Amino acid sequence: AYAVGDLELASRLSFFLWSSIPDDELLDAAVKGVLRKPGVVEQQVRRMLADERADALSVNFAAEWLQLRTIEGTAPNEFLFPNFGENLRRDFRRETELLFQSVLRENRSLLEFLTADYTFVNERLAKHYGIPNVYGGHFRRVTIPDENRRGLLGQGSFLTLTSLADRTTVVGRGKWILDNVLGAPPPSPPPNVPPLKENEHGGTVLSLRQRMEQHRANPVCASCHARMDALGFALENFDATGRWRTREGDTLIDASAALPDGTSFSGPAGLRNWLMAQPEAFATSVTEKLMIYALGRGLEYYDAPAVRKIVRASADGGYKLQALILGVVKSTPFQMRNARGAEADRPANTKVAAR
């Protein structure tokens, strides 16, 4: 591996943070050859993150990390969810982007993505969530008194993109958490596994939990589902569009969850507390996603030490998002080009068009 030139470093930096070309100040530092002098890169990163052009990071990275673009393809059943429409779909996505923007601009801990007791809503979204006294179409920051609604796991974007048209899917929600929060995606399901049985017309009406228990009785399915399903069941009080509910049809919602290791919790707040006991896993997952976004390629085994170094260095400060971003910029994979070939280490700008 060898160090990239100052101009390429400036380009990598600007496309990572701004999804655009370097400005005059960054180019000037590169041309003068001072970009790698002590403190200069950090000063440039802080300056660029304070610039409104860093909003592109909130939109583009949040979309890739949290799979927000998936929400464009969701279509909740109009009969079952008459209040859902294109405007609410846009509101969901904007709420999540504004939370990311707030954590980034205010240099907060990334753990606030799970714990934030505030969010950003307009009148339509506030009504959907049951938040009173919000009027008008503009988004504003509001406090969330209900601990079950706090953080990303209480937002309509995540709850809708992990649901089907007519119901929630505990597997989808559990898999999303394993992949995007804990960085431990489950393996692909084995071939020829039958789909979840739906209730038959005129037959015994089973709750989703009861049908999942039948599905999990298949030993081929049991090992992976035991963990995924538990995480998803904790969120069953949220319907397929993120509205709070206490019943599924005539059945009371059971949001209790039990993991294979014997750990148990209940509801969104219980799930969040369990996740918060593993801050390093969450920080590692976010760092990996940031690195992938910044480099424009997947991670390899030789990138793992850099990720661990970034996470360890940010721990004492409470895993602040800006510290992780700065750590990525200072890391060997970002600062160096892999001698294995150009394709192994493409600058981030090569993927911007695809975003």
C-alpha positions in Angstrom: 0.0 0.0 0.0 1.1 3.6 -0.6 -0.2 7.0 0.4 -2.6 8.7 -2.0 -1.5 12.1 -3.2 -2.8 15.2 -1.5 -5.1 16.1 -4.4 -6.7 12.6 -4.3 -6.9 12.8 -0.5 -8.8 16.1 -0.8 -11.1 14.5 -3.4 -11.8 11.5 -1.1 -12.5 13.9 1.7 -14.9 16.1 -0.2 -16.9 13.3 -1.8 -17.1 11.5 1.6 -18.4 14.5 3.5 -20.1 16.6 0.8 -20.8 14.2 -2.1 -19.2 16.9 -4.2 -15.8 18.3 -5.4 -13.3 20.0 -3.0 -13.8 23.7 -2.4 -11.0 26.3 -2.8 -9.8 26.1 0.8 -9.4 22.3 0.7 -7.8 22.4 -2.7 -5.4 25.1 -1.6 -4.2 23.0 1.4 -3.7 20.1 -1.0 -1.8 22.1 -3.6 0.5 23.5 -0.9 1.1 20.0 0.4 0.0 20.8 4.0 -3.0 18.5 4.2 -1.1 15.9 6.1 0.6 18.2 8.5 -0.5 17.7 12.2 -4.0 19.1 12.9 -4.7 20.2 9.3 -7.0 17.2 8.3 -8.9 17.5 11.6 -9.4 21.2 11.1 -10.6 20.6 7.5 -13.0 17.9 8.6 -14.5 20.1 11.4 -14.9 22.9 9.0 -16.5 20.8 6.3 -18.9 19.1 8.8 -20.1 22.6 9.9 -20.8 23.6 6.3 -24.3 23.1 5.0 -22.9 20.9 2.2 -22.4 18.2 4.9 -26.2 17.8 4.7 -25.4 15.5 1.8 -23.8 13.1 4.3 -27.0 13.1 6.4 -29.1 12.3 3.3 -26.8 9.9 1.4 -25.1 8.0 4.2 -28.3 7.7 6.2 -30.0 6.3 3.1 -27.3 3.6 2.6 -26.7 2.7 6.3 -30.4 2.5 7.2 -31.7 1.3 3.8 -34.0 4.4 3.6 -34.4 4.1 -0.1 -36.2 0.8 0.5 -39.2 2.8 1.9 -39.9 4.1 -1.7 -40.9 0.5 -2.6 -43.1 -0.1 0.4 -46.9 0.0 -0.3 -49.0 -0.6 2.9 -52.5 -1.9 2.1 -54.8 1.1 1.5 -57.7 -0.6 3.2 -55.8 -1.6 6.3 -53.8 1.6 6.5 -55.9 4.4 5.0 -53.9 7.2 6.6 -50.7 6.1 4.8 -49.7 7.9 1.6 -46.9 9.4 -0.4 -46.7 12.5 1.9 -46.3 10.4 5.0 -43.7 8.3 3.3 -41.6 11.4 2.6 -42.2 12.6 6.2 -40.8 9.3 7.5 -37.6 9.7 5.5 -37.1 13.3 6.4 -37.6 12.7 10.1 -34.7 10.2 10.0 -32.5 12.4 8.0 -33.0 15.3 10.4 -32.2 13.1 13.4 -28.9 12.1 11.7 -28.2 15.7 10.9 -28.8 16.8 14.5 -26.5 14.1 15.9 -23.8 15.1 13.4 -24.0 18.9 13.6 -24.2 18.9 17.4 -21.4 16.4 17.7 -23.5 14.0 19.8 -22.9 10.4 20.6 -24.0 7.9 18.0 -25.8 6.1 20.8 -28.5 8.9 20.5 -29.6 7.1 17.4 -31.1 4.6 19.8 -31.9 6.8 22.8 -32.9 10.3 21.5 -35.8 11.6 23.6 -36.5 14.1 20.7 -37.4 13.9 17.1 -38.4 16.1 14.2 -42.1 16.1 13.0 -44.6 18.2 11.1 -48.3 18.2 11.9 -49.1 15.2 9.7 -46.3 13.0 11.2 -47.1 14.2 14.8 -50.7 13.2 14.3 -49.6 9.7 13.1 -47.5 9.3 16.2 -50.1 10.7 18.5 -47.9 13.7 19.5 -50.2 16.7 20.3 -49.9 20.5 19.7 -47.9 20.4 16.4 -49.3 22.4 13.6 -48.3 23.2 10.0 -46.2 21.5 7.4 -42.7 22.5 8.5 -40.6 20.2 10.6 -39.6 21.1 14.1 -37.8 19.5 17.0 -40.1 18.0 19.7 -39.5 16.1 22.9 -40.8 12.5 23.0 -42.2 11.7 26.5 -43.0 8.1 25.5 -39.9 6.1 26.0 -41.1 3.4 23.6 -41.0 5.9 20.7 -37.4 7.1 21.2 -34.6 6.7 18.7 -34.5 5.1 15.3 -36.4 2.0 16.5 -39.5 4.2 17.1 -39.4 5.9 13.7 -41.9 5.2 10.9 -39.1 4.9 8.3 -37.5 1.8 9.9 -40.9 0.3 11.1 -42.4 0.6 7.6 -39.5 -0.5 5.5 -39.3 -3.6 7.6 -43.0 -4.5 7.2 -45.1 -6.1 4.6 -48.1 -4.6 2.8 -50.6 -6.0 5.2 -48.7 -6.8 8.4 -45.5 -6.4 10.4 -42.7 -8.9 10.0 -40.7 -9.8 13.1 -38.1 -11.4 11.0 -37.6 -8.3 8.9 -37.3 -6.1 11.9 -35.0 -8.5 13.8 -32.8 -9.0 10.7 -32.5 -5.2 10.3 -31.4 -4.7 13.9 -28.8 -7.6 13.6 -27.4 -6.1 10.4 -27.6 -2.3 11.0 -27.3 -2.0 14.8 -25.3 -5.0 15.9 -23.3 -5.6 12.7 -24.1 -9.3 12.9 -26.3 -10.1 9.9 -27.8 -13.6 9.9 -27.0 -16.1 7.2 -29.3 -16.5 4.2 -32.2 -18.9 4.8 -31.6 -22.4 3.5 -33.3 -23.4 0.3 -36.8 -24.9 0.2 -37.8 -23.5 3.6 -41.6 -23.0 3.4 -42.9 -19.4 3.9 -44.8 -18.3 7.0 -48.3 -19.7 6.9 -51.0 -17.1 6.7 -54.4 -17.5 8.4 -56.8 -19.4 6.2 -60.3 -18.1 5.6 -62.8 -19.8 8.0 -60.0 -21.5 10.0 -58.6 -20.8 13.4 -57.2 -17.2 13.5 -53.7 -17.3 14.9 -51.7 -14.3 16.0 -48.4 -13.5 14.2 -46.5 -14.8 17.3 -48.4 -18.1 17.2 -47.7 -18.5 13.5 -44.0 -17.7 14.0 -43.8 -20.3 16.7 -45.2 -22.9 14.4 -42.6 -21.8 11.7 -39.8 -22.0 14.2 -40.7 -25.5 15.1 -38.9 -26.5 11.9 -35.4 -27.3 13.2 -33.9 -26.0 10.0 -35.4 -22.5 10.9 -35.0 -22.5 14.6 -31.4 -21.5 15.2 -31.5 -18.2 13.3 -35.1 -17.3 14.1 -34.6 -17.7 17.8 -32.6 -14.4 17.9 -34.2 -12.6 15.0 -37.7 -13.2 16.1 -37.1 -12.1 19.7 -35.8 -8.7 18.5 -38.8 -8.3 16.2 -41.4 -9.4 18.8 -40.3 -6.6 21.1 -41.5 -4.1 18.5 -44.9 -5.7 17.8 -46.7 -2.8 19.4 -45.8 -0.8 16.3 -48.0 -1.7 13.2 -46.8 -1.9 9.6 -46.8 2.0 9.4 -45.3 2.7 12.8 -48.5 3.5 14.6 -48.8 2.3 18.2 -51.3 -0.5 18.8 -52.2 -2.7 21.7 -54.0 -5.4 19.8 -53.6 -7.5 16.6 -57.2 -8.1 15.6 -58.8 -9.5 18.8 -55.5 -10.6 20.4 -53.6 -8.5 22.8 -50.0 -7.8 21.6 -47.4 -9.7 23.5 -44.1 -7.8 23.1 -42.1 -10.0 25.4 -38.8 -11.4 24.0 -36.5 -14.2 25.2 -33.1 -14.8 23.6 -31.3 -18.1 23.3 -28.9 -17.2 26.1 -31.8 -16.7 28.5 -31.9 -12.9 28.4 -35.4 -11.5 28.4 -37.0 -8.1 27.9 -40.2 -6.6 26.7 -41.3 -3.8 24.4 -39.2 -1.2 22.5 -37.8 0.3 25.7 -36.6 -3.1 26.9 -35.0 -3.9 23.5 -33.3 -0.5 23.5 -31.9 -1.1 27.0 -30.5 -4.4 25.9 -28.9 -2.8 22.8 -27.4 0.0 24.9 -25.6 -2.6 27.0 -23.6 -3.4 23.8 -22.3 0.1 22.8 -19.1 -1.2 21.2 -21.0 -3.5 18.9 -23.2 -0.6 17.7 -20.1 1.7 17.3 -18.3 -1.0 15.3 -21.3 -1.5 13.0 -21.6 2.2 12.3 -17.9 2.6 11.8 -17.9 -0.3 9.2 -20.8 1.3 7.4 -19.0 4.7 7.4 -15.8 3.1 6.1 -17.7 1.3 3.2 -19.4 4.6 2.3 -16.1 6.6 2.4 -14.1 4.1 0.4 -16.8 3.1 -2.1 -16.1 -0.6 -1.6 -16.8 -3.4 0.7 -14.5 -4.1 3.7 -11.8 -6.8 3.6 -10.2 -8.7 6.5 -7.2 -6.3 6.3 -9.5 -3.4 7.2 -10.5 -4.9 10.5 -7.6 -3.4 12.6 -8.4 0.1 11.4 -12.1 -0.3 12.4 -11.1 -1.6 15.8 -8.7 1.3 16.3 -11.4 3.9 15.4 -13.9 2.4 17.8 -11.4 2.1 20.7 -10.3 5.7 20.2 -13.9 7.0 20.3 -15.0 5.1 23.4 -13.7 7.5 26.1 -15.6 10.4 24.4 -18.8 8.4 24.3 -18.6 7.3 20.7 -19.3 10.7 19.2 -20.3 10.6 15.5 -17.8 13.2 14.5 -15.0 11.2 16.2 -15.9 8.2 14.1 -15.9 10.2 10.9 -12.5 11.8 11.7 -11.2 8.3 12.6 -12.2 7.0 9.2 -10.5 10.0 7.4 -7.3 9.4 9.4 -7.4 5.6 8.9 -5.0 3.6 6.8 -7.6 2.4 4.3 -8.7 6.1 3.6 -5.2 7.5 3.5 -3.6 4.8 1.5 -4.1 3.1 -1.8 -4.0 -0.7 -1.9 -1.2 -2.1 -4.0 -3.4 -5.1 -4.9 -5.0 -2.9 -7.6 -7.0 0.2 -8.1 -10.3 -1.6 -7.9 -9.5 -2.7 -4.4 -9.6 0.9 -3.1 -11.7 3.1 -5.1 -12.3 6.7 -3.9 -15.7 7.5 -2.6 -16.6 9.7 -5.5 -16.8 6.7 -7.9 -20.0 5.7 -6.2 -21.7 9.0 -5.8 -23.6 8.7 -9.1 -25.1 5.4 -7.9 -26.4 7.0 -4.7 
